[in-house]
Amino acid sequence: MTQPRRPSSAPAQNGLATGLKSRQVTMISIGGVIGAGLFVGSSNAIAAAGPAVLISFAIAAALVVLVMQMLGEMAAANPDTGSFSTYADRALGRWAGFSIGWLYWWFYVLVIPIEAIAAGAILGPLLSVPAWIPSLAVIALLTASNLLSVKNYGECEYWFALLKVIAIVGFLILGFLAITGALPGSDTSGVSRLWDHGGFAPEGSFAILAGLLTAMFAFQGSEIVTIAAAESDEPKKNIKKAIRAIVWRLGLFYLGSIFIVVSLVPWNADDLAHGSYQAALDRMGIPGASQIMDVVVILAVCSCLNSAIYTASRMAFSLAQRDDAPAAFGRVSTTGVPRTAVIASTAVGVVAVGANYVLPSVFTYLLASSGAIALITYLVIALTQYATGRRNDNDSDVRMWAFPYLTLATIAFIVAVLVLMAVLPEHRLELGLSLGLTAVLVAMGIQRQRTAARTRSASPAAPGTDRIPTARS
């Protein structure tokens, strides 16, 4: 006999609402990896590696697929708002859940000003106002949406993601027509630009690794679906659906788009500096390419900012539920929203926006401190899944392939990429600051774990309160 489904927006066991619909979770999973980094930032990777950036993106996509399969195994067995932070707490110890939870919160708190500043840079000149005004206005609007209910977040993200998908599909169709010579007005066709400007890898094989770093950070966001699914009616079903779809999403949206760009635009063209998509649309002869891309980038920016507020607040909420954050972060409103966590996360983002305009050098260091957090997050997910898999703790319909060999290979690869960041001078600052922040949080987490252990040993449990020891104990 099937269990009755909870009504929309009903409270979950932890107090959060389950207001996200399946279609919204699906779009969140699709839109999570489509940010301004694809539309604009990919030009940096192309400039670094040339057409061989396709290899960089393929390697990065393969890594993300493996990490998401590992996370999917754990999340499908036990959906939780804290996602990998909660799983690390249970498998590796309280120190691990504490440190990666706060690192991840910090990463997404800094995504808020990054996206807001990008929005201000576009909207400010259009509205003839200082850029900081639309930056703060966008934050205020999306914060208000997040404060109302999770359903509001889900609906906003649904439409943002849908419009981004429509834009990418339109670009892929136009690009295919241009490559085949079937697009009227296009001044370019064929794929000879893949090799006729110094070869497929004009900057050498090492440049492919440099391009890999940019490509890898562009994929950050896939894991958001495992956080959001915990607030849906059928979390396990939605997680499995999202994990199955990740391969074609990354292949079509990223590899397909980058293939079209490097096929139509020489990798060393000056106009790539204005954005890879815009440069390709200009070659296709699409009128108003600049204006079109402004609209698309604004959509992408609002989507990422919306998700950043949501993700940071939910991670803060989860940490509070485990007594690793202020208790106020764990309180929810009558609509099932952790409003204090939303406001606190957004407030830090607003301060960072102010720092960008008043103390830009400080803002630069703040951004650098989050530079390697994506890789550290992936590493913790892989280590957690390895520890969980060794103990056979997961009763999950999703399984990591070729365990433990692919898991260990993934761990080794991530460590190698971190070493690569140390080798490349332009990435040393962000690696050093990220590792420094990680070390501080790990030390704090270990101290909290030891203090909790001493407290438990000094206070005998009341009769009937014994529990099975866990890694956190």
C-alpha positions, 0 to 999 in steps of 0.5 A: 500500500502506497504512502499518502503524499504530503500536501504542497508546502507541508512541513518536513520533519526538520521544519522546512516546507516541502513546497518544491514541485518535481518540475521545479526540482528538474529545472533547478538541476538543469539550471544549476550548471548554467551560469554567466560563466558559460555565456561569458566566462568560458572565453577565458578558458578558450583564450588559455587553451585554444580549441583544445578547451573542448578536452578541458571541458570534457575532463571537467564534465567527467569529474562532475559526473563522477562526483554527482554519482557519488553524491547521488548514492548518498542523497538518494538513500537519505535526502537531507538539506545539509546534503554532503555536509550532513553525510560527511558529519556522519561518515568522517566526523563532526569536524568534517561536516562542520568545516565543509558546511561553513566552507560551502556557505562562504562560497555561496555567500560570495556568489551573491555579490559576484552575481549582483555586481555583474547585474549592476554592470549591465543594468547601471548604464542602461538605467543611467544610475550608479552600478551599485543601485541595481546591484542592491536592488536585485539582491533585495528582490530575490531575498524577498522572494526567498523569504516568502516561501520555498515555493517562491524560490522554486518558481523563480528558479524554474522560469530563470532556468527555462529561459536559460535553456531556451537561450542555449537551445536557440544558440545550438540551433543557430550554431549548427545552421551556421556551421553547415552554411545554412544560416542566412547572413552568417559570414562563417561556416565549417569547423576549420577554426578548430585547427587553422590558427596554430593547431588544435592545441596552439598553447600546448598540452599544459594549457589544457590543464590551465583551461581545466581549472576554469572549466571545472569552476564553471560546473559548480552548482550541480550539487544544489539539486540534492539540497533542494530535493529535500524540500520536495514531495518526492526527494528520492525520486527527484534526486535519482531523476536529476542524477540520471540527466546530468550527463546529457545536460553537461554534454549538450549545454557545455560541450555543445556550446563550446564546440560551436564557439571554437568552430566559428570564432578563432580562439585568439580573436579579440572580440572573445574578450566581450564574451564567447556567445556574443562573439559567435552570434556576431559571426553568425550575423545575428542583429543585436547580439550584444543586447541579446546577450545582456538579457541572457546574462541578466537571466543567468545572473539572477538565477545564480543569485537566487540559488546562492541565497537559497543554498547558503541559507539552507546550509546555515540552517542544516549547520544550526540543526546540528548545533554547529551554527547559531540556533537562530539559523535553525528556526523557521517561519510559519511558511517553513522558511529559515528566515534568519539564515536567509537574512544573515547570508544575504547581509554578508553578501551585501557587505561584500558588494559594498566592499567591491565599490569602497575597498576593491582590494579587500573584495579581491582577497575575499573572492580569492578565499573561495577559489578552491572551495569547489574542488575541496567540496568535491574532495570531501564528497568523494572521501565521504562516499568512500568511507560510507561505501566501505561500511556498506551504509547506503541502502540506495537505488543509485550506486557509484560505478566500479567502487572503490576504484573510480572513487579512489581515482577521483580523489587522486585526480582532485588532489592532482588538480589542487597541486596544479593550482599550486604550480600555476602562479595565477592560482597560488593566491586563491589556493593559499587563502582557500586552504588557510580558511579550510585549516582554520575551520577544520581546527575549529571543527576538531575542537568542537568535536573534542569538547562535545565528547568531553561533555558527553563523557562527563554527563552520564546519559539518562536511562533510556537515552543510549544511542548507537555510536556514530563517527560524530561520536 
